Structures are given as structure tokens and as C-alpha cells.
Amino acid sequence: MTDFRLLTSGDEPLLEAFLVSHRDTSMFLRANVRRAGLVYRGAPFQAVHAAALRDGRVVGVVAHCWNGMMLVQAPEDAPELARACAGWSQRKVTGLAGLPAQVRAARSALGLGDAATAVDGDEWLYALDVPKLLVPAALTTGAIVCRAPRAEERDTLCAWRLAYDIEVMGASDSPEARERSAAFLDAQIADGNAWVAVDGERLVSLSAFNASLPDIVQLGGIYTPPALRGRGYARAAVAASVLSAGARGASRAVLFTPNPHAVRAYEALGFHRVGDYALILFG
């Protein structure tokens, strides 16, 4: 017997017990609940959470977030949970993310199969056990230095973040996109989740965490200007951020990418492919 219901304050342990068993693909869900709990009032990181429960245990969840994104972790009940979540939230779905089969099932159930998209594709999911990180020689010798961003570097890094959003996320260069990119980067910096690689006096690469938990981190927003690519800068920046995660106690790092050139850099650090992840942005 499956019970479908909204999760509310006090259900966090039930949800965490389920999500931690799918931790490589539940980072956004876990991190958002850790930040904002299970009450929805429209604030950043909050979401309406629809869950499937059997024998008192959560066995699937779909969250409709404050920004319209719908996050899916529902091995058996994605269509039912997507419809229930959208019905309870009564808001527009701006995108979907999760395991590919689950995302496609949720999209179809919501009647969005023919909706126009800015991003629509499966990305490769890569993971690394932090102790197995292969640290680049340039980082070990100090030829490339990685550190937290400085205040005077913000304008440059905001421009990089916008360029990343345009190149990878299908964004357009607009005042709204600039504001979103800057706000996202500012939050990463404020949380201590951004690092820059420096060659001499020059900024050469940016690495950051999209989500960070005590046991696992998710890398995202990794960017090197096109003219500086192929020199190992991103590799050094990513390695430094993973080392920082390990120093905090995290044992695992994950990331998603559709870029075969980036894959070579990640594999050189010890990341290995463990599956796929789907991201759809409507628009």
C-alpha cells in the first residue's frame, strides 16, 4: 500500500533516510532541505515536497522548488508524484532534474512532452571518493595557486559565471540573467564554496560547489575562459576544491557534465562515471 502525501516540518529524518541511500543524485534535494526545511513560503531553497511512503518509509519524492524547478528522486512513482506535487504547489514548472527515466516519466505525466526547452539532455554523472583524488603536480609544486576569491575579483568572476550560464545552461545575456548569475556566485562565495586558480597574478579558472553537505559535495559552475583552456587550470581548481571538501570531512564528490573535453580533466583527477543525470529547462 502506497501513501502519497505532502511532507511537512518534522518529516526531515524520514526524507533524509531515503535520500542518503541515493546520495549521488540527491544533492540538490538534501542541501535545500538542510537550508530551508520542509515548510514552503516561497523563499529561496524552499519547496513543496510530495512523497510516496510504504510501511512508514519514504520511497520516492518530487520537490517543486521556489524557482519552479522540479527535482525528482522517485524510482517507482515518478508520474504520480509529479502530478501530485504540481497539483499541491499550483505553480508553473520551469524545469526538471533527476535520473533520466524518472525525469522523462514526470515530464510526460505533467503534459510537458512538447514544451519548448532551452536545455534538454542527459549529462554524464561522475563521482570520486575524496581520498582517491589525484592531485595535479602544478598544484603540489605551487606553480598554480588556488584560493578563495577576493572582493576586488567579483566583477571578473560574475562575468565568468554569466559566460558559464550562457555556454552550459542556455541562458541569454540579459539584465535578469546577469542578476541571477551574480546572486548565485555571491551565495557560493559567502558560503565558502568557491575557489579560483591563479597563475602568477592572473585569474585563470573558477571552481565551486552547487551543493555541499557534511558527507558529499557537488561541483558546478566550473569555468575557464576559452583562451586559457587546455592548460590544466580547471583541473587544479577542481582538485583544490575537492581537497577543501575533504578537509571539512566530506568523503565523496560528484559532478555532471555533457562536455567530453571536460571529462578528460575530471578523469585525470580520479573521477569515474557512475551514471547519467537529466536536466531540462523550459523556455
C-alpha positions in Angstrom: 0.0 0.0 0.0 1.5 3.3 -1.1 0.6 6.6 0.7 1.1 9.8 -1.2 1.3 12.9 0.9 2.9 16.3 1.4 6.0 16.3 3.7 5.9 18.8 6.5 8.1 20.1 9.3 9.2 17.1 11.3 9.4 14.7 8.3 13.1 15.7 7.7 14.6 12.5 9.2 12.2 10.3 7.1 13.3 12.1 3.9 17.0 12.1 4.7 17.0 8.4 5.4 15.6 7.9 1.8 17.8 10.5 0.1 21.1 9.4 1.6 20.6 6.0 0.0 20.6 7.8 -3.4 23.2 10.4 -2.4 25.0 10.8 -5.7 21.8 12.1 -7.4 20.0 13.7 -4.4 22.4 16.6 -3.7 20.0 19.5 -4.5 17.2 17.9 -2.6 19.3 17.2 0.5 21.0 20.5 0.5 17.8 22.5 0.0 16.1 20.8 2.9 19.1 21.3 5.1 19.0 25.0 4.4 15.2 25.6 4.3 13.4 22.7 5.9 10.1 21.4 4.6 7.9 24.4 5.1 7.1 26.3 1.8 6.5 30.0 1.9 8.2 30.9 -1.5 11.6 31.8 -0.1 14.9 30.6 -1.7 15.7 26.9 -1.3 12.1 26.1 -0.1 10.0 23.6 -2.0 6.7 21.7 -1.9 7.7 18.1 -1.3 5.4 15.3 -2.4 6.4 11.9 -1.1 5.4 8.2 -1.6 5.6 6.2 1.6 5.3 2.5 2.2 5.4 0.9 5.7 6.2 4.3 7.1 9.3 4.8 4.9 9.8 7.4 2.1 10.3 5.5 -1.1 10.1 8.4 -3.5 9.9 12.2 -3.6 9.3 15.1 -6.0 10.0 18.6 -4.9 8.7 21.7 -6.7 11.2 24.4 -5.8 10.8 28.1 -5.2 12.3 28.8 -8.6 9.9 26.5 -10.5 12.4 23.6 -10.8 11.0 20.2 -10.1 13.5 17.8 -8.5 12.8 14.1 -8.9 14.0 11.1 -6.9 11.3 8.6 -7.4 12.4 5.1 -8.5 8.8 3.7 -8.9 6.3 6.6 -8.6 7.6 9.5 -10.6 4.4 10.1 -12.7 2.1 10.0 -9.7 4.3 12.2 -7.5 4.9 14.7 -10.3 1.2 15.2 -10.8 0.5 15.4 -7.1 3.3 17.8 -6.5 2.2 20.1 -9.3 -1.4 20.0 -8.0 -0.4 20.8 -4.5 2.0 23.6 -5.5 -0.2 25.2 -8.1 2.8 26.8 -9.8 4.5 26.7 -13.2 7.1 24.0 -13.7 10.2 25.8 -15.2 12.4 22.7 -15.4 13.1 19.1 -14.3 16.2 17.4 -12.9 16.9 13.9 -11.8 17.7 10.4 -13.2 16.8 10.4 -16.9 14.0 7.7 -16.9 12.3 9.4 -13.9 12.5 12.9 -15.4 11.0 11.7 -18.7 8.2 9.9 -16.8 7.5 13.1 -14.8 7.6 15.3 -17.9 5.1 13.1 -19.7 2.8 12.9 -16.7 2.8 16.7 -16.5 1.8 17.1 -20.1 5.1 18.9 -21.0 6.4 16.5 -23.6 6.1 19.1 -26.4 7.0 22.2 -24.3 9.8 24.3 -25.7 13.2 23.9 -23.9 16.3 26.0 -23.5 18.2 22.9 -22.2 17.1 19.3 -22.7 19.6 16.5 -22.4 21.3 13.8 -20.3 24.6 14.6 -18.7 27.2 12.2 -17.5 27.4 11.7 -13.8 30.9 11.4 -12.4 31.9 10.6 -8.8 35.1 10.5 -6.8 35.9 9.1 -3.3 37.9 12.1 -1.9 40.9 10.0 -0.6 41.4 8.8 -4.2 41.9 12.3 -5.6 44.9 12.5 -7.9 46.4 15.9 -7.1 47.9 17.7 -10.2 51.7 18.4 -9.9 51.1 22.1 -10.7 49.1 22.4 -7.5 51.5 20.4 -5.4 54.5 22.5 -6.5 52.7 25.8 -6.3 53.0 26.6 -10.0 49.3 27.2 -9.8 47.8 28.6 -6.6 44.1 28.1 -5.6 42.4 30.2 -3.0 39.1 31.8 -2.1 38.0 34.8 -4.4 38.8 38.3 -3.3 36.3 41.2 -3.2 38.1 43.1 -6.0 37.8 40.0 -8.3 34.0 39.9 -8.1 33.2 41.7 -11.4 35.5 39.3 -13.3 34.0 36.2 -11.7 30.5 37.4 -12.2 31.3 37.8 -15.9 32.7 34.3 -15.9 29.6 32.9 -14.2 27.3 34.6 -16.8 29.5 33.2 -19.6 29.1 29.7 -18.0 25.3 30.1 -17.8 25.2 31.1 -21.4 27.5 28.4 -22.6 26.3 25.5 -20.5 22.8 26.4 -19.2 21.4 28.0 -22.4 20.9 31.5 -20.7 20.8 34.7 -22.7 22.7 37.8 -21.9 20.1 40.0 -20.3 19.9 42.1 -17.1 17.8 39.3 -15.4 20.4 36.7 -16.3 23.2 38.9 -15.1 21.4 39.4 -11.8 20.8 35.6 -11.4 24.3 34.7 -12.2 25.8 37.3 -9.8 23.4 36.2 -7.0 24.3 32.6 -7.4 28.0 33.3 -7.4 27.7 35.6 -4.4 26.0 32.9 -2.4 28.7 30.4 -3.3 31.4 32.8 -2.2 29.5 33.7 1.0 29.2 30.0 1.9 32.9 29.4 1.3 32.1 27.2 -1.7 34.1 28.9 -4.5 37.8 28.8 -5.4 39.9 30.5 -8.0 43.1 29.2 -9.7 45.8 31.9 -10.1 48.8 31.6 -12.4 51.2 34.3 -11.3 48.9 37.3 -10.8 46.3 36.2 -13.3 43.0 34.6 -12.5 42.7 31.6 -14.8 39.8 29.3 -13.6 36.9 29.1 -11.2 35.5 26.1 -9.3 32.6 25.9 -7.0 30.1 23.7 -5.2 26.5 23.8 -6.3 25.6 21.9 -3.1 27.6 21.0 -0.1 26.8 18.5 2.7 28.9 17.1 5.5 29.4 13.8 3.7 29.4 14.8 0.0 29.8 17.8 -2.3 28.5 18.5 -5.8 30.8 20.6 -8.1 29.3 23.0 -10.6 29.9 26.3 -12.3 33.5 25.2 -13.2 34.7 27.8 -15.8 37.9 28.7 -17.6 37.9 31.4 -20.2 38.2 29.8 -23.7 41.6 31.3 -24.4 43.0 29.7 -21.3 41.6 26.2 -21.7 43.8 23.1 -22.2 46.5 24.2 -19.7 45.4 22.3 -16.6 43.9 25.3 -14.9 40.4 23.8 -14.3 42.0 20.6 -13.1 43.9 22.5 -10.5 40.9 24.5 -9.4 38.7 21.4 -9.1 41.4 19.5 -7.2 41.8 22.3 -4.7 38.0 22.5 -4.1 37.9 18.7 -3.5 40.8 18.9 -1.1 38.9 21.6 0.8 35.8 19.3 0.9 37.9 16.5 2.3 39.3 18.9 5.0 35.7 19.6 6.0 35.0 15.9 6.4 33.3 15.1 3.1 34.2 11.7 1.7 32.8 12.0 -1.8 32.4 14.5 -4.7 30.1 14.3 -7.7 29.5 16.4 -10.8 27.5 16.3 -14.0 28.9 17.3 -17.4 27.9 16.9 -21.1 31.4 18.0 -22.2 33.8 15.3 -23.5 36.7 17.7 -23.2 36.0 18.4 -19.5 35.7 14.7 -18.9 39.3 14.2 -19.6 40.3 16.6 -16.9 38.0 15.0 -14.4 39.1 11.5 -15.2 42.7 12.7 -14.7 41.8 13.6 -11.2 40.3 10.2 -10.5 36.6 10.8 -11.2 34.8 7.9 -12.8 31.4 7.7 -14.5 28.7 6.2 -12.3 25.6 7.0 -14.4 23.6 9.8 -16.1 21.6 12.8 -14.9 18.9 14.7 -16.8 18.4 18.4 -16.8 15.5 20.1 -18.6 14.9 23.9 -18.6 11.7 25.0 -20.3 11.6 28.3 -22.2 
